[in-house]
Amino acid sequence: MRIGVPAEIKSNEFRVGLVPGSVRELVAKGHEVIVQSGAGAGIFADDGVYAKAGARIVPTADAVFAESEMIVKVKEPQQVEWDKLKAHHILFTYLHLAPDPAQAIGLMQSGAAAIAYETVTDAAGGLPLLAPMSEVAGRLSIEAAAMALRRPTGGRGVLMGGVPGVKPAKVVVLGGGVVGTHAARMAAGLGADVTIIDKSLPRLRQLDELFEGRVRTLASTLETVETEVLAADVVIGAVLVAGASAPKLVTRKMLKDMKRGAVLVDVSIDQGGCFETSKPTTHANPTFEVDGIIHYCVANMPGAVPMTSAQALNNATLPFVFKLAERGLAAFDRDPHLAAGLNVRAGKITHAAVAGSLGFDSLDGTQSFRIAAE
Ligand SMILES: NC(=O)c1ccc[n+]([C@@H]2O[C@H](COP(=O)([O-])OP(=O)(O)OC[C@H]3O[C@@H](n4cnc5c(N)ncnc54)[C@H](O)[C@@H]3O)[C@@H](O)[C@H]2O)c1
């Protein structure tokens, strides 16, 4: 198959759909990979590196789209990219269509088949193409907290691991899923005093076994959340209720009773945030203060470490890219988890939950789902 990799054009996006190592794997299997000149600049992989991996370099995004059958990206296509997509294309990327009807219509009008990383599933009921970015965000959350805790940046002036004779920072992680687990691992590794709070008892049991006593686990109740948050130097917000806005576990009222200069890192900000006082921030200006408490609420945390993020994403996407490259959309027949990624095909929304969120159910009627059911 001819696989195209355009340069990402969303502002501040430094990742790339296929890293050079993935290009090499695909070329070795007999596929052709067409890369836009400069597409790897954000990860310091220049055209020469891609050419050495076997890619054909073309000067423009127009050429990539015109010459490829499948387009592999990172971020949802922007308006100028919808226009380049044609009915014969397969698009494989993050789409996040639910809150974005304009993009949904753009993709429907293109006639292309659009497969969203975020709705591809796995046998354990997880979302394998979201997990790598949660791993990155979880680990990064502790680096962000450690920086924000420093006095010159307005923080409490506490060193994560303390030193012999001085207490370490108290880190409370709300939500012990992928983000929370990786945050706890980093915090414990730095020597912090770590507590994970989750509402799932089976999950708390797993975490207890995983950390072998190095991390405390607590069941999520109003009481435990409040008690732990008030005593914390750092709170990591990592809760997720699938398909819903994040619950506001830390209220504005609680801030007044927290330790001065404590740090809240709201990783759940992309779902509205789990602290009442959160609002999205950017890497350029990541923190703000409310009632003496430092908030870090960057909505695209993995974007800060594109070398790691692009490789982590490729590790997860490449097996699916192979399947699509080998069999095209017929790959769905043998892989229902990949089929769950299909959001748009031949002018229709094909994913029931996405269609429901968009309110397209009524627009397209039952026919919207005919293709998904086939
Ligand atoms: N800001 C970023 O750059 C970024 C990057 C990756 C992920 N995220 C976001 O981080 C959040 C967490 O993602 P994840 O992959 O870890 O999800 P996950 O589903 O693996 O984990 C969520 C956990 O929250 C727990 N939970 C739900 N309600 C709770 C409550 N009231 N109290 C305590 N625990 C509760 C669940 O039991 C689950 O264990 C999501 O909103 C995700 O979109 C943000």
The ligand as an SDF file (V2000), in Angstrom:
LIG
                    3D

 44 48  0  0  0  0  0  0  0  0999 V2000
   -3.7650   16.4990   29.8410 N   0  0  0  0  0  0  0  0  0  0  0  0
   -3.2490   15.6010   29.0260 C   0  0  0  0  0  0  0  0  0  0  0  0
   -2.3520   15.9070   28.2340 O   0  0  0  0  0  0  0  0  0  0  0  0
   -3.7360   14.1870   29.0720 C   0  0  0  0  0  0  0  0  0  0  0  0
   -3.0090   13.1540   28.4430 C   0  0  0  0  0  0  0  0  0  0  0  0
   -3.4690   11.8320   28.5740 C   0  0  0  0  0  0  0  0  0  0  0  0
   -4.6390   11.5790   29.2960 C   0  0  0  0  0  0  0  0  0  0  0  0
   -5.3360   12.6130   29.8600 N   0  0  0  0  0  0  0  0  0  0  0  0
   -6.5660   12.4210   30.6440 C   0  0  0  0  0  0  0  0  0  0  0  0
   -6.2530   11.8660   31.9140 O   0  0  0  0  0  0  0  0  0  0  0  0
   -7.4480   11.2930   32.4500 C   0  0  0  0  0  0  0  0  0  0  0  0
   -7.1440    9.9160   33.0210 C   0  0  0  0  0  0  0  0  0  0  0  0
   -6.8200    9.0440   31.9410 O   0  0  0  0  0  0  0  0  0  0  0  0
   -6.4770    7.5080   32.1930 P   0  0  0  0  0  0  0  0  0  0  0  0
   -5.9940    6.9650   30.8960 O   0  0  0  0  0  0  0  0  0  0  0  0
   -5.6340    7.3430   33.4050 O   0  0  0  0  0  0  0  0  0  0  0  0
   -7.9300    6.9160   32.5100 O   0  0  0  0  0  0  0  0  0  0  0  0
   -8.2470    5.5170   33.1850 P   0  0  0  0  0  0  0  0  0  0  0  0
   -9.6330    5.1480   32.7750 O   0  0  0  0  0  0  0  0  0  0  0  0
   -7.1330    4.5420   32.9760 O   0  0  0  0  0  0  0  0  0  0  0  0
   -8.2560    5.8430   34.7590 O   0  0  0  0  0  0  0  0  0  0  0  0
   -9.2210    6.6440   35.3780 C   0  0  0  0  0  0  0  0  0  0  0  0
   -9.3660    6.1820   36.8160 C   0  0  0  0  0  0  0  0  0  0  0  0
  -10.2100    7.1460   37.4810 O   0  0  0  0  0  0  0  0  0  0  0  0
  -10.9290    6.4120   38.4530 C   0  0  0  0  0  0  0  0  0  0  0  0
  -12.0290    7.2350   38.9310 N   0  0  0  0  0  0  0  0  0  0  0  0
  -13.1680    7.6100   38.2750 C   0  0  0  0  0  0  0  0  0  0  0  0
  -13.9370    8.3640   39.0880 N   0  0  0  0  0  0  0  0  0  0  0  0
  -13.2630    8.4890   40.2660 C   0  0  0  0  0  0  0  0  0  0  0  0
  -13.5290    9.1380   41.4980 C   0  0  0  0  0  0  0  0  0  0  0  0
  -14.6680    9.8210   41.7070 N   0  0  0  0  0  0  0  0  0  0  0  0
  -12.6220    9.0490   42.4830 N   0  0  0  0  0  0  0  0  0  0  0  0
  -11.4600    8.3500   42.3070 C   0  0  0  0  0  0  0  0  0  0  0  0
  -11.1630    7.6960   41.1750 N   0  0  0  0  0  0  0  0  0  0  0  0
  -12.0510    7.7760   40.1620 C   0  0  0  0  0  0  0  0  0  0  0  0
  -11.3300    5.1480   37.7050 C   0  0  0  0  0  0  0  0  0  0  0  0
  -11.7350    4.1110   38.5990 O   0  0  0  0  0  0  0  0  0  0  0  0
  -10.0460    4.8190   36.9530 C   0  0  0  0  0  0  0  0  0  0  0  0
   -9.2080    3.9230   37.6780 O   0  0  0  0  0  0  0  0  0  0  0  0
   -8.4410   11.2880   31.2870 C   0  0  0  0  0  0  0  0  0  0  0  0
   -9.3220   12.3700   31.4190 O   0  0  0  0  0  0  0  0  0  0  0  0
   -7.5640   11.4550   30.0760 C   0  0  0  0  0  0  0  0  0  0  0  0
   -8.2760   12.0140   28.9760 O   0  0  0  0  0  0  0  0  0  0  0  0
   -4.8990   13.8930   29.7440 C   0  0  0  0  0  0  0  0  0  0  0  0
  1  2  1  0
  2  3  2  0
  2  4  1  0
  4  5  1  0
  4 44  2  0
  5  6  2  0
  6  7  1  0
  7  8  2  0
  8  9  1  0
  8 44  1  0
  9 10  1  0
  9 42  1  0
 10 11  1  0
 11 12  1  0
 11 40  1  0
 12 13  1  0
 13 14  1  0
 14 15  2  0
 14 16  1  0
 14 17  1  0
 17 18  1  0
 18 19  2  0
 18 20  1  0
 18 21  1  0
 21 22  1  0
 22 23  1  0
 23 24  1  0
 23 38  1  0
 24 25  1  0
 25 26  1  0
 25 36  1  0
 26 27  1  0
 26 35  1  0
 27 28  2  0
 28 29  1  0
 29 30  1  0
 29 35  2  0
 30 31  1  0
 30 32  2  0
 32 33  1  0
 33 34  2  0
 34 35  1  0
 36 37  1  0
 36 38  1  0
 38 39  1  0
 40 41  1  0
 40 42  1  0
 42 43  1  0
M  CHG  2   8   1  16  -1
M  END
$$$$
